[in-house]
Amino acid sequence: MNDSARILVAHHNGVAWLRIEGRGSFQNACQLKRFANERLAKGDQVILIDLEECEYMDSTFMGTLTGIACRIEADEAAAGRKLEIVNPSNRARELLENLGLDEILSIHRGTDEVNGMDWVCVRGVMAEQLFPETFDDAREMKRSKAECMLEAHKALAAANSQNDVRFRDVIGLVERELQKAHL
């Protein structure tokens, strides 16, 4: 399994596209969250998460996806906005389904129509505009990663009653670390 990962992003005509290549993990979950939140704040209506090249996702990354989707759904001002998972690799789909996230997240195969759009057409437009998303400030990154990890695991615990038991220890550990380090 490839340990490297990167997130490529693009936006066009109210659609933000994030392509995860390699591993979706706590190391890049903050980038995902930050870009999605920025694009929603700028008025984008659809956040497409392309998981075709995603080999693996850890719980922080999946919780971040869940948290974004749940915030969009809960925000009355975001009416009509959506987070859509498109073209997940077999492993990515399996990981999402194992946590019951297929009940919360909209997951589409590569040939499906997504939010009334031909995925293949959207992908062609977006692929021409992709650029890597970066996050450089080391201290800010450490604090943001810890906060992102905590928020992600709380979202997973809230998403499925079985997940509460699975992630209770992680939530407690991260909360203690944030308090201890005053991050």
C-alpha positions, 0 to 999 in steps of 0.5 A, spaced: 500 500 500 502 506 498 503 511 504 503 517 500 497 521 499 495 528 496 488 531 495 487 535 488 482 540 488 478 544 483 472 548 482 467 550 477 460 553 476 458 551 483 461 545 484 468 543 488 471 537 486 476 534 491 480 528 488 484 523 494 490 520 491 493 514 495 491 514 503 485 519 506 488 520 513 488 524 519 494 527 515 490 530 510 483 530 513 484 538 515 485 539 508 479 536 506 475 540 511 478 546 510 477 546 502 470 544 503 468 549 508 471 555 503 468 552 497 461 552 501 462 559 504 463 562 497 457 559 494 458 552 491 452 548 491 456 541 490 462 538 494 464 532 490 469 527 493 472 523 488 475 516 491 477 513 485 484 513 486 483 512 494 487 506 497 485 507 504 481 511 509 482 512 516 477 513 521 479 521 522 478 522 514 471 518 514 469 522 520 471 528 516 467 526 510 461 525 515 461 531 519 461 535 512 455 532 510 452 532 516 453 540 517 451 541 510 444 537 511 443 541 518 444 548 516 438 551 513 442 556 509 445 551 505 439 548 502 440 544 496 447 543 497 450 536 498 456 532 499 457 527 494 462 521 494 463 519 487 467 513 483 469 510 490 475 504 489 472 498 492 476 498 498 474 505 499 466 503 498 468 497 503 470 502 508 465 506 508 460 501 508 463 497 514 461 504 518 454 504 516 456 511 512 453 509 506 446 510 510 448 517 511 453 519 505 451 519 497 455 514 494 455 514 486 459 509 481 463 512 476 457 511 471 452 514 475 449 521 474 451 525 480 446 531 482 443 531 475 450 532 472 453 527 468 459 525 472 464 523 466 463 530 463 464 534 470 470 530 471 473 532 464 472 539 466 475 538 473 481 534 471 483 540 467 483 545 473 486 540 478 491 543 483 494 540 489 491 543 496 496 545 501 497 546 508 503 549 511 503 552 518 506 546 522 503 549 529 497 550 526 497 544 522 498 540 529 492 543 532 488 543 526 489 536 526 487 534 533 481 538 532 479 535 526 481 528 529 476 529 535 470 532 530 471 527 525 470 521 531 465 525 534 461 525 527 462 517 526 460 516 533 453 520 532 452 517 525 451 510 528 450 507 535 455 501 534 460 507 532 460 510 539 463 504 542 468 503 537 471 510 537 469 512 545 477 511 547 479 515 541 475 521 543 477 521 550 484 520 548 484 526 543 480 531 548 485 529 553 491 531 549 488 537 546 487 539 554 494 537 556 497 541 550 493 547 550 493 546 542 
